[in-house]
C-alpha cells in the first residue's frame, strides 16, 4: 500500500496533454462529471449518459498516455466495495419505484425484484464511471498540485493547511515504514512466511508497529517544535501564489463542461419528441 503511494506520484510526473493542464481545470471537470451523473434520476437513461461519460473518460485517458494496466489495478481496489454496496440493493425495495415484480424467490421469504436489480445495476454504473474520473484526476495531478489548485479555488485555508500537512507527512511516514521493513528484511523476517512460528511472527509485527508509533510520535514532536520556531500560530496558512489559466485550459474546460451539461439534458429531454410536439400542436389548434 505504501509502495502504491509512491507509484502514484511517479505516474503524475509523466508528460502529456492532460498532465500539462491546470489542476483547477481537472478538478472542475471531474466534479462536474460526478455531479451531473449523480443528478440524473434513476432510470434507464443513466446507461446512455454513463456510456457517453465513459467514452469521454477513455478519450482523456488515451491523451494522458498512461498504461491501461494502472487503471485496471486501481479499479480492482474499488470493485469489492462497489459490488458490496450494490449487491445488497437487490434484496430491498426503494422509493424510486412504485410497482415491484418478483424475479426470484429464495428461502425464508426473500425476494429478488426486477426493479431492485435494475436499481443496483444503475448504482453500480454510476459508481464505476465516477470512480474512473477520480482515478484520472489522481493519475494526472500530483497531490501538491491538487492542494494548490484547491487553494486557488478558494477552499478554506484551514482545510488547506490540514491537507498540506497530511500530504507532507504521508510520505514521511512512508519513508519510515520503508526503513523499518528493510531492517526486518535484513534479519530475514517475513511476516507471511508460514515456516516461521505464528507467535514469533505476531511478536515481531508488534515490535514493528510499536517502533512505527514511537518514530511517528517523535517526528510529530520535532515538527511541532520547528513550526513554533518559525512563528506558527492560529492565523497561519499556506501561501499559494496566484496563477492565471491559459487559453488552452479555458478551451478544454469549456468543451468538457458543454458536453457534460448537454448530454444528460439531451438524453433526459428527447429533443426529437419536443420538436414533434411543437409541430403537431399548431395543426391541432387550427383544426379546433
C-alpha positions in Angstrom: 0.0 0.0 0.0 2.8 2.4 0.8 4.6 1.5 -2.4 1.4 2.4 -4.3 1.5 5.8 -2.8 5.0 6.4 -4.3 4.0 4.9 -7.6 1.0 7.2 -7.7 3.3 10.3 -7.6 5.6 8.8 -10.3 2.7 8.4 -12.7 1.6 12.0 -12.2 5.1 13.2 -13.3 4.7 12.0 -16.9 4.4 14.3 -19.9 1.1 14.5 -21.8 -1.6 16.9 -22.9 -3.7 16.0 -19.8 -0.8 16.3 -17.4 0.0 19.8 -18.6 -3.5 21.1 -17.9 -4.0 23.2 -14.8 -5.1 21.1 -11.9 -8.1 23.5 -11.3 -9.5 22.6 -14.7 -9.2 18.9 -14.0 -10.8 19.3 -10.6 -13.7 21.2 -12.1 -14.2 18.7 -14.9 -14.1 15.7 -12.6 -16.5 17.3 -10.1 -18.9 18.4 -12.8 -19.0 14.9 -14.4 -19.6 13.3 -11.0 -22.4 15.8 -10.1 -24.0 15.6 -13.5 -24.1 11.8 -13.4 -25.3 11.6 -9.9 -28.0 14.1 -10.6 -29.5 12.0 -13.4 -32.7 10.3 -12.0 -32.6 6.5 -11.5 -33.9 5.4 -14.9 -32.5 3.6 -18.0 -31.4 7.0 -19.2 -28.4 6.6 -16.8 -27.0 3.9 -19.1 -26.8 6.2 -22.1 -25.3 9.1 -20.0 -22.8 6.8 -18.4 -21.7 5.4 -21.7 -21.1 8.9 -23.1 -19.2 9.9 -20.0 -17.1 6.8 -20.0 -16.2 7.4 -23.6 -15.1 10.9 -22.5 -13.0 9.3 -19.8 -11.4 6.9 -22.3 -10.5 9.7 -24.6 -8.9 11.7 -21.8 -7.1 8.6 -20.5 -5.7 7.9 -24.0 -4.5 11.5 -24.2 -2.8 11.1 -20.9 -0.6 8.3 -22.3 -0.9 6.2 -19.1 -0.9 2.5 -19.3 -4.4 0.9 -19.0 -3.0 -1.6 -16.5 -2.7 1.2 -14.0 -6.4 2.0 -14.4 -7.4 -1.6 -14.0 -5.2 -2.1 -10.9 -6.9 0.9 -9.2 -10.3 -0.2 -10.4 -9.8 -3.6 -8.8 -9.2 -1.9 -5.4 -12.7 -0.4 -5.5 -14.6 -3.1 -7.2 -15.2 -5.2 -4.0 -16.6 -2.1 -2.3 -18.8 -1.3 -5.3 -20.2 -4.8 -5.6 -20.8 -4.9 -1.8 -22.6 -1.6 -2.0 -24.8 -2.6 -4.9 -25.2 -6.3 -4.2 -27.4 -5.7 -1.1 -29.8 -3.5 -3.1 -31.4 -6.4 -5.0 -33.0 -7.7 -1.8 -34.7 -4.4 -0.8 -37.4 -2.1 -2.2 -36.6 1.5 -2.7 -38.5 4.7 -3.1 -37.7 5.2 -6.8 -40.2 2.6 -7.9 -43.9 2.1 -7.1 -44.6 -1.3 -8.6 -42.3 -4.4 -8.0 -42.2 -7.7 -9.9 -40.6 -10.7 -8.3 -37.7 -12.0 -10.3 -36.6 -14.8 -8.0 -37.9 -16.2 -4.7 -35.4 -17.5 -2.2 -35.9 -19.5 1.0 -37.0 -17.6 4.2 -39.4 -15.4 2.2 -36.6 -13.4 0.5 -37.5 -12.0 -2.9 -35.3 -10.6 -5.6 -37.2 -7.9 -7.6 -36.6 -6.9 -11.2 -36.8 -3.2 -10.2 -34.2 -3.7 -7.4 -31.8 -5.4 -9.8 -32.2 -2.5 -12.2 -31.6 0.0 -9.4 -28.5 -1.9 -8.3 -27.1 -2.0 -11.9 -27.7 1.7 -12.3 -26.0 2.4 -8.9 -23.0 0.2 -10.0 -22.7 2.0 -13.3 -22.7 5.4 -11.6 -20.1 4.2 -9.1 -17.8 2.9 -11.8 -17.9 6.0 -14.0 -17.5 8.4 -11.1 -14.6 6.4 -9.7 -13.0 6.3 -13.2 -12.9 10.1 -13.3 -11.4 10.2 -9.8 -8.7 7.8 -11.0 -8.0 10.0 -14.0 -7.7 13.1 -11.7 -5.3 11.4 -9.2 -3.2 9.9 -12.0 -2.6 13.1 -13.9 -2.2 15.6 -11.0 0.2 15.3 -8.1 -1.0 15.8 -4.5 0.8 19.1 -4.2 -0.8 20.4 -7.5 -4.2 19.4 -6.2 -3.6 21.1 -2.9 -2.5 24.4 -4.7 -5.5 24.1 -7.1 -7.9 23.8 -4.2 -6.3 26.9 -2.6 -6.8 28.8 -5.8 -10.4 27.6 -5.9 -10.9 29.4 -2.6 -11.1 26.3 -0.4 -10.9 27.5 3.3 -7.3 28.0 4.3 -7.7 25.9 7.5 -8.6 22.9 5.4 -5.7 23.6 3.0 -3.3 23.7 5.9 -4.6 20.4 7.3 -4.5 18.7 3.9 -1.0 20.1 3.3 0.4 18.7 6.5 -1.3 15.3 5.8 0.1 15.1 2.3 3.6 16.1 3.5 3.8 13.5 6.3 2.1 10.7 4.4 5.4 10.4 2.5 7.5 11.0 5.7 5.8 8.1 7.4 6.1 6.1 4.2 9.8 6.5 4.3 9.9 5.5 8.0 7.8 2.4 7.1 10.3 1.5 4.4 13.2 1.8 6.8 11.5 -0.4 9.4 10.6 -3.1 6.8 14.1 -3.0 5.3 15.5 -3.6 8.7 13.3 -6.6 9.2 14.3 -8.0 5.7 17.9 -7.8 6.6 17.1 -10.0 9.6 15.4 -12.5 7.1 12.0 -11.8 8.7 8.9 -12.2 6.5 5.5 -11.9 8.3 3.9 -14.1 5.6 6.4 -16.9 5.8 4.4 -19.8 7.2 7.6 -21.7 8.1 8.1 -19.4 11.0 6.1 -19.9 14.2 2.9 -18.0 14.3 3.7 -16.5 17.7 7.1 -15.3 16.6 5.6 -13.5 13.6 3.0 -11.8 15.7 5.5 -10.7 18.3 7.8 -9.2 15.6 4.9 -7.5 13.9 4.0 -5.9 17.3 7.6 -4.7 17.7 7.4 -3.2 14.2 4.1 -1.4 14.9 5.5 -0.1 18.2 8.6 1.2 16.5 6.4 2.9 13.9 4.3 4.5 16.6 7.3 5.8 18.6 9.0 7.2 15.5 5.8 8.9 14.4 5.3 10.4 17.8 8.9 11.7 17.9 8.6 13.1 14.3 5.4 14.9 15.3 7.1 16.5 18.3 10.0 17.6 16.2 7.7 19.0 13.6 5.6 20.9 16.1 8.7 22.4 17.7 10.1 23.5 14.3 6.8 25.1 13.4 6.7 27.1 16.7 10.2 28.3 16.0 9.1 29.5 12.6 6.2 31.5 14.1 3.3 29.1 13.6 0.1 30.2 15.2 -3.7 30.3 15.0 -3.7 32.6 12.0 -1.0 30.7 10.0 -1.8 29.5 6.5 -0.1 28.1 3.4 0.8 30.7 0.9 -0.3 29.8 -2.6 0.8 32.0 -5.5 -1.9 33.1 -7.9 -1.7 31.6 -11.3 -3.9 32.6 -14.3 -5.4 30.0 -16.5 -4.0 29.6 -20.0 -6.2 29.8 -23.2 -5.8 26.1 -23.8 -7.0 25.4 -20.2 -10.1 27.6 -20.8 -10.9 25.9 -24.2 -10.6 22.4 -22.7 -12.7 23.4 -19.7 -15.4 25.0 -21.9 -15.7 22.0 -24.2 -15.8 19.5 -21.4 -18.5 21.5 -19.5 -20.6 21.9 -22.6 -20.5 18.1 -23.2 -21.1 17.3 -19.5 -24.1 19.6 -19.3 -25.7 18.9 -22.7 -25.5 15.0 -22.6 -27.8 14.5 -19.6 -30.2 17.1 -20.8 -30.5 15.7 -24.3 -30.8 12.2 -23.0 -33.5 13.1 -20.5 -35.5 15.5 -22.6 -35.7 13.9 -26.0 -35.3 16.8 -28.5 -37.0 15.0 -31.3 -40.1 14.4 -29.3 -40.2 18.0 -28.3 -39.9 19.1 -31.9 -42.7 16.7 -32.9 -44.9 18.2 -30.1 -44.3 21.7 -31.3 -45.1 20.9 -34.9 -48.3 18.9 -34.1 -49.7 21.4 -31.6 -50.5 24.2 -34.1 -52.2 21.9 -36.6 -54.4 20.5 -33.8 -55.3 24.0 -32.7 -56.2 25.0 -36.3 -58.5 22.0 -36.5 -60.4 23.2 -33.5 
